[in-house]
């Protein structure tokens, strides 16, 4: 992946990653630092192995960096976590049951996406994974942007039905 691809990912996801960290840390400067660290981790990981879901990887890395940050603070201060930090850390760490449920939902999501008709699946992935607009998708696939939009609507309908089952 090129530097321009990494820049595009940064521009697409920086805001939501930083907001996620800011809600937990309640410190914009630290959230901004950890956001940059998140993208540094992404860049390093992309050199080693391909990443299937960039957004999920970014949130997972941000969560881990947040936990590491809290642990370093506790270690430096040499005292236990205050109630607010403990609640924040506990809220960000899923239980085994939550992780199993999330894993099962992800497997179901993958099955639903794979079962979509190819045109719908293709548009869905271009919108949700690559972050393209309907006009860009239309240009890439040689279809009108309204067709791309209608395929996305159909994909979302199928996704809603499939996830409800």
Backbone as CSV, one residue per row, in Angstrom:
resi,resn,N_x,N_y,N_z,CA_x,CA_y,CA_z,C_x,C_y,C_z
1,UNK,0.850,-1.173,0.000,0.000,0.000,0.000,0.896,1.237,0.000
2,UNK,0.509,2.221,-0.765,1.329,3.417,-0.923,1.058,4.424,0.191
3,UNK,1.927,5.441,0.229,1.754,6.511,1.196,0.466,7.276,0.979
4,UNK,0.044,7.400,-0.283,-1.213,8.111,-0.558,-2.408,7.314,-0.049
5,UNK,-2.323,5.976,-0.090,-3.395,5.143,0.459,-3.477,5.315,1.973
6,UNK,-2.320,5.362,2.617,-2.289,5.564,4.067,-2.841,6.940,4.413
7,UNK,-2.497,7.934,3.616,-3.018,9.286,3.836,-4.536,9.299,3.702
8,UNK,-5.057,8.594,2.695,-6.504,8.531,2.505,-7.180,7.865,3.707
9,UNK,-6.581,6.791,4.216,-7.128,6.134,5.415,-7.096,7.082,6.610
10,UNK,-6.001,7.818,6.725,-5.866,8.783,7.819,-6.966,9.839,7.740
11,UNK,-7.146,10.392,6.561,-8.164,11.427,6.389,-9.574,10.880,6.616
12,UNK,-9.790,9.627,6.224,-11.121,9.032,6.360,-11.461,8.660,7.799
13,UNK,-10.464,8.269,8.587,-10.763,7.692,9.908,-10.183,8.448,11.099
14,UNK,-9.339,9.433,10.865,-8.699,10.139,11.978,-9.725,10.730,12.938
15,UNK,-10.741,11.375,12.400,-11.728,12.041,13.251,-12.443,11.098,14.198
16,UNK,-12.887,9.957,13.673,-13.634,9.035,14.527,-12.725,8.329,15.533
17,UNK,-11.487,8.059,15.152,-10.542,7.437,16.094,-10.215,8.418,17.213
18,UNK,-9.950,9.673,16.838,-9.618,10.672,17.850,-10.812,10.936,18.768
19,UNK,-12.013,10.972,18.226,-13.205,11.178,19.061,-13.384,10.011,20.031
20,UNK,-13.154,8.798,19.542,-13.242,7.593,20.381,-12.274,7.706,21.569
21,UNK,-11.031,8.086,21.275,-10.032,8.208,22.336,-10.327,9.390,23.255
22,UNK,-10.788,10.478,22.684,-11.087,11.673,23.474,-12.199,11.397,24.484
23,UNK,-13.204,10.622,24.077,-14.296,10.271,25.010,-13.766,9.483,26.203
24,UNK,-12.780,8.638,25.976,-12.262,7.815,27.059,-11.228,8.552,27.913
25,UNK,-10.394,9.348,27.270,-9.309,10.011,27.977,-9.709,11.360,28.576
26,UNK,-10.644,12.010,27.911,-11.050,13.366,28.291,-9.864,14.324,28.260
27,UNK,-8.996,14.110,27.281,-7.827,14.976,27.078,-7.526,14.990,25.582
28,UNK,-7.778,16.121,24.937,-7.622,16.195,23.478,-6.188,15.964,23.026
29,UNK,-5.217,16.492,23.765,-3.823,16.356,23.357,-3.376,14.894,23.384
30,UNK,-3.728,14.205,24.453,-3.365,12.789,24.552,-4.104,11.977,23.502
31,UNK,-5.370,12.299,23.277,-6.145,11.598,22.248,-5.501,11.807,20.878
32,UNK,-5.048,13.017,20.594,-4.392,13.298,19.313,-3.089,12.505,19.187
33,UNK,-2.323,12.435,20.277,-1.066,11.668,20.254,-1.338,10.184,20.006
34,UNK,-2.311,9.641,20.715,-2.619,8.219,20.556,-3.224,7.926,19.187
35,UNK,-3.926,8.898,18.626,-4.453,8.733,17.263,-3.296,8.605,16.278
36,UNK,-2.297,9.461,16.417,-1.121,9.361,15.548,-0.421,8.019,15.745
37,UNK,-0.287,7.599,16.988,0.333,6.299,17.265,-0.456,5.160,16.627
38,UNK,-1.774,5.284,16.611,-2.633,4.272,15.985,-2.292,4.130,14.508
39,UNK,-2.140,5.249,13.825,-1.829,5.200,12.398,-0.384,4.774,12.142
40,UNK,0.503,5.042,13.070,1.874,4.532,12.948,1.856,3.004,13.036
41,UNK,1.077,2.484,13.976,0.933,1.025,14.082,0.353,0.432,12.802
42,UNK,-0.641,1.098,12.250,-1.241,0.634,11.003,-0.182,0.575,9.901
43,UNK,0.587,1.619,9.779,1.620,1.677,8.746,2.632,0.548,8.914
44,UNK,3.049,0.301,10.155,4.019,-0.766,10.419,3.416,-2.140,10.139
45,UNK,2.160,-2.338,10.520,1.510,-3.629,10.313,1.304,-3.911,8.826
46,UNK,0.987,-2.870,8.056,0.747,-3.042,6.625,2.007,-3.519,5.895
47,UNK,3.171,-3.236,6.467,4.427,-3.706,5.871,4.616,-5.205,6.092
48,UNK,3.995,-5.724,7.166,4.172,-7.138,7.511,3.104,-8.041,6.903
49,UNK,1.841,-7.657,7.057,0.745,-8.509,6.587,-0.387,-7.640,6.057
50,UNK,-1.183,-8.180,5.147,-2.337,-7.415,4.671,-3.399,-7.303,5.761
51,UNK,-4.127,-6.215,5.736,-5.182,-5.969,6.716,-6.507,-6.006,5.975
52,UNK,-7.413,-6.867,6.424,-8.691,-7.042,5.736,-9.667,-5.910,6.047
53,UNK,-9.697,-5.454,7.285,-10.652,-4.426,7.693,-9.888,-3.323,8.419
54,UNK,-9.590,-2.260,7.707,-8.773,-1.182,8.265,-9.449,-0.507,9.450
55,UNK,-10.741,-0.258,9.354,-11.448,0.441,10.428,-11.404,-0.378,11.724
56,UNK,-11.664,-1.662,11.621,-11.626,-2.528,12.800,-10.216,-2.564,13.388
57,UNK,-9.213,-2.642,12.515,-7.829,-2.658,12.991,-7.507,-1.354,13.731
58,UNK,-7.949,-0.225,13.163,-7.671,1.073,13.783,-8.321,1.179,15.162
59,UNK,-9.569,0.766,15.280,-10.239,0.852,16.581,-9.616,-0.103,17.590
60,UNK,-9.234,-1.272,17.144,-8.583,-2.224,18.037,-7.241,-1.669,18.527
61,UNK,-6.476,-1.108,17.623,-5.185,-0.509,18.002,-5.382,0.667,18.943
62,UNK,-6.368,1.506,18.646,-6.635,2.665,19.504,-7.019,2.209,20.912
63,UNK,-7.865,1.181,20.988,-8.253,0.653,22.304,-7.039,0.127,23.064
64,UNK,-6.179,-0.617,22.375,-4.986,-1.157,23.026,-4.041,-0.049,23.473
65,UNK,-3.877,0.979,22.656,-3.026,2.105,23.038,-3.613,2.841,24.238
66,UNK,-4.922,2.967,24.280,-5.583,3.593,25.423,-5.303,2.797,26.702
67,UNK,-5.467,1.490,26.633,-5.221,0.644,27.806,-3.768,0.757,28.249
68,UNK,-2.845,0.709,27.284,-1.420,0.860,27.612,-1.151,2.209,28.275
69,UNK,-1.772,3.249,27.773,-1.589,4.593,28.337,-2.048,4.637,29.796
70,UNK,-3.230,4.081,30.064,-3.753,4.065,31.434,-2.818,3.264,32.347
71,UNK,-2.357,2.137,31.873,-1.439,1.313,32.688,-0.141,2.052,32.982
72,UNK,0.401,2.775,31.998,1.632,3.547,32.224,1.399,4.633,33.268
73,UNK,0.239,5.277,33.199,-0.072,6.313,34.180,-0.117,5.729,35.587
74,UNK,-0.759,4.591,35.713,-0.859,3.942,37.024,0.532,3.565,37.521
75,UNK,1.345,3.019,36.639,2.700,2.600,37.017,3.536,3.809,37.456
76,UNK,3.449,4.912,36.727,4.217,6.114,37.074,3.782,6.684,38.412
77,UNK,2.482,6.711,38.645,1.967,7.292,39.886,2.147,6.352,41.066
78,UNK,2.280,5.060,40.766,2.486,4.086,41.823,1.289,3.893,42.729
79,UNK,0.117,4.212,42.235,-1.079,4.023,43.045,-2.168,3.408,42.185
80,UNK,-3.180,2.818,42.810,-4.251,2.186,42.038,-5.017,3.202,41.200
81,UNK,-5.741,2.680,40.233,-6.573,3.519,39.381,-7.656,4.207,40.195
82,UNK,-7.937,5.469,39.873,-9.103,6.094,40.493,-10.359,5.504,39.851
83,UNK,-11.508,5.751,40.452,-12.749,5.131,39.983,-13.055,5.466,38.538
84,UNK,-12.819,6.720,38.136,-13.125,7.143,36.772,-12.243,6.401,35.769
85,UNK,-10.937,6.302,36.044,-10.022,5.603,35.138,-10.336,4.112,35.102
86,UNK,-10.658,3.534,36.255,-10.988,2.107,36.298,-12.251,1.816,35.497
87,UNK,-13.266,2.670,35.658,-14.507,2.489,34.890,-14.248,2.616,33.398
88,UNK,-13.434,3.574,33.030,-13.130,3.797,31.615,-12.363,2.613,31.039
89,UNK,-11.392,2.104,31.794,-10.609,0.957,31.338,-11.488,-0.285,31.255
90,UNK,-12.321,-0.485,32.255,-13.204,-1.646,32.263,-14.205,-1.593,31.111
91,UNK,-14.723,-0.415,30.826,-15.699,-0.253,29.751,-15.077,-0.518,28.380
92,UNK,-13.769,-0.303,28.251,-13.134,-0.470,26.944,-12.623,-1.886,26.709
93,UNK,-12.598,-2.710,27.749,-12.099,-4.069,27.622,-13.273,-5.037,27.606
94,UNK,-13.494,-5.720,26.476,-14.652,-6.611,26.398,-14.462,-7.870,27.248
95,UNK,-15.567,-8.389,27.755,-15.527,-9.658,28.463,-15.395,-10.780,27.432
96,UNK,-15.126,-11.990,27.900,-15.043,-13.126,26.986,-16.371,-13.344,26.269
97,UNK,-17.457,-13.161,27.003,-18.779,-13.326,26.395,-19.004,-12.275,25.299
98,UNK,-18.648,-11.014,25.588,-18.798,-9.957,24.592,-17.931,-10.243,23.361
99,UNK,-16.721,-10.721,23.595,-15.824,-11.039,22.477,-16.387,-12.186,21.638
100,UNK,-16.956,-13.196,22.295,-17.543,-14.325,21.563,-18.751,-13.880,20.749
101,UNK,-19.575,-13.029,21.342,-20.750,-12.509,20.621,-20.297,-11.682,19.423
102,UNK,-19.301,-10.831,19.626,-18.792,-10.004,18.529,-18.203,-10.873,17.423
103,UNK,-17.500,-11.919,17.805,-16.913,-12.824,16.816,-18.020,-13.518,16.012
104,UNK,-19.068,-13.948,16.702,-20.193,-14.606,16.031,-20.914,-13.629,15.097
105,UNK,-21.112,-12.388,15.537,-21.766,-11.387,14.691,-20.911,-11.066,13.466
106,UNK,-19.601,-11.032,13.656,-18.708,-10.774,12.527,-18.775,-11.915,11.519
107,UNK,-18.824,-13.140,11.999,-18.951,-14.292,11.098,-20.271,-14.230,10.336
108,UNK,-21.342,-13.869,11.028,-22.646,-13.729,10.369,-22.598,-12.612,9.335
109,UNK,-21.999,-11.508,9.694,-21.863,-10.384,8.761,-21.114,-10.813,7.506
110,UNK,-20.010,-11.523,7.672,-19.244,-12.004,6.519,-20.075,-12.941,5.648
111,UNK,-20.860,-13.816,6.277,-21.723,-14.729,5.515,-22.779,-13.967,4.716
112,UNK,-23.375,-12.961,5.349,-24.402,-12.170,4.676,-23.790,-11.422,3.491
113,UNK,-22.632,-10.834,3.697,-21.974,-10.103,2.614,-21.620,-11.048,1.473
114,UNK,-21.100,-12.222,1.795,-20.730,-13.187,0.756,-21.947,-13.716,-0.005
115,UNK,-23.109,-13.726,0.647,-24.308,-14.252,-0.016,-25.017,-13.200,-0.879
116,UNK,-24.589,-11.955,-0.796,-25.200,-10.904,-1.612,-24.906,-11.144,-3.084
117,UNK,-25.796,-10.719,-3.970,-25.466,-10.762,-5.405,-24.186,-9.947,-5.642
118,UNK,-23.368,-10.390,-6.563,-22.065,-9.766,-6.800,-22.139,-8.252,-7.005
119,UNK,-23.075,-7.723,-7.808,-23.106,-6.264,-7.995,-23.367,-5.495,-6.691
120,UNK,-24.264,-6.007,-5.867,-24.559,-5.359,-4.587,-23.365,-5.442,-3.644
121,UNK,-22.770,-6.635,-3.570,-21.613,-6.841,-2.706,-20.470,-5.918,-3.116
122,UNK,-20.236,-5.816,-4.406,-19.134,-4.993,-4.898,-19.329,-3.530,-4.504
123,UNK,-20.528,-3.009,-4.712,-20.804,-1.615,-4.351,-20.719,-1.432,-2.838
124,UNK,-21.270,-2.369,-2.077,-21.213,-2.296,-0.617,-19.766,-2.193,-0.132
125,UNK,-18.899,-3.052,-0.650,-17.499,-3.044,-0.223,-16.773,-1.780,-0.666
126,UNK,-17.099,-1.285,-1.842,-16.463,-0.050,-2.312,-16.861,1.141,-1.442
127,UNK,-18.104,1.149,-0.966,-18.554,2.243,-0.101,-17.986,2.077,1.299
128,UNK,-18.202,0.894,1.895,-17.874,0.701,3.316,-16.408,0.426,3.605
129,UNK,-15.715,-0.227,2.698,-14.313,-0.555,2.948,-13.390,0.494,2.337
130,UNK,-13.647,0.839,1.080,-12.767,1.790,0.410,-13.208,3.236,0.577
131,UNK,-14.445,3.448,1.011,-14.914,4.798,1.278,-15.196,5.629,0.035
132,UNK,-15.507,4.968,-1.080,-15.769,5.690,-2.315,-17.173,6.282,-2.321
133,UNK,-17.347,7.347,-3.082,-18.667,7.935,-3.274,-19.374,7.180,-4.395
134,UNK,-20.671,7.412,-4.525,-21.420,6.743,-5.594,-20.927,7.189,-6.972
135,UNK,-20.542,8.450,-7.095,-20.004,8.943,-8.364,-18.688,8.238,-8.695
136,UNK,-17.824,8.063,-7.696,-16.547,7.373,-7.923,-16.774,5.906,-8.277
137,UNK,-17.737,5.288,-7.624,-18.061,3.890,-7.920,-18.608,3.768,-9.337
138,UNK,-19.507,4.689,-9.690,-20.056,4.683,-11.037,-18.964,4.799,-12.077
139,UNK,-18.023,5.673,-11.828,-16.906,5.856,-12.753,-16.052,4.596,-12.826
140,UNK,-15.764,4.012,-11.681,-14.913,2.817,-11.645,-15.579,1.623,-12.330
141,UNK,-16.877,1.454,-12.100,-17.589,0.287,-12.628,-18.262,0.540,-13.975
142,UNK,-18.251,1.791,-14.408,-18.892,2.115,-15.676,-20.406,2.059,-15.609
143,UNK,-20.959,2.478,-14.474,-22.414,2.493,-14.284,-22.819,3.884,-13.806
144,UNK,-24.083,4.247,-13.967,-24.530,5.536,-13.424,-24.429,5.542,-11.891
145,UNK,-24.185,6.703,-11.325,-24.073,6.792,-9.866,-25.388,6.404,-9.190
146,UNK,-26.514,6.649,-9.857,-27.813,6.246,-9.288,-27.934,4.726,-9.212
147,UNK,-27.324,4.029,-10.156,-27.321,2.564,-10.109,-26.474,2.092,-8.927
148,UNK,-25.342,2.743,-8.738,-24.492,2.406,-7.584,-25.276,2.620,-6.292
149,UNK,-25.993,3.728,-6.222,-26.793,4.029,-5.038,-27.870,2.960,-4.819
150,UNK,-28.586,2.593,-5.881,-29.662,1.603,-5.722,-29.097,0.239,-5.326
151,UNK,-27.916,-0.100,-5.837,-27.279,-1.359,-5.421,-26.892,-1.312,-3.944
152,UNK,-26.467,-0.158,-3.477,-26.114,-0.012,-2.072,-27.363,-0.135,-1.201
153,UNK,-28.450,0.475,-1.625,-29.705,0.362,-0.878,-30.114,-1.107,-0.779
154,UNK,-30.018,-1.819,-1.883,-30.356,-3.244,-1.899,-29.419,-4.026,-0.967
155,UNK,-28.125,-3.703,-1.023,-27.148,-4.382,-0.158,-27.479,-4.145,1.317
156,UNK,-27.835,-2.924,1.657,-28.186,-2.618,3.049,-29.463,-3.332,3.484
157,UNK,-30.421,-3.435,2.568,-31.637,-4.200,2.869,-31.296,-5.666,3.143
158,UNK,-30.468,-6.243,2.288,-30.060,-7.640,2.475,-29.280,-7.821,3.779
159,UNK,-28.463,-6.849,4.094,-27.685,-6.893,5.320,-28.605,-6.845,6.551
160,UNK,-29.570,-5.973,6.493,-30.532,-5.845,7.607,-31.305,-7.156,7.806
161,UNK,-31.769,-7.722,6.712,-32.514,-8.990,6.779,-31.620,-10.112,7.291
162,UNK,-30.419,-10.208,6.729,-29.495,-11.279,7.103,-29.045,-11.208,8.552
163,UNK,-28.825,-10.009,9.052,-28.368,-9.866,10.436,-29.503,-10.085,11.426
164,UNK,-30.730,-9.875,10.994,-31.888,-10.067,11.876,-32.206,-11.546,12.063
165,UNK,-31.813,-12.371,11.104,-32.149,-13.805,11.170,-31.331,-14.546,12.201
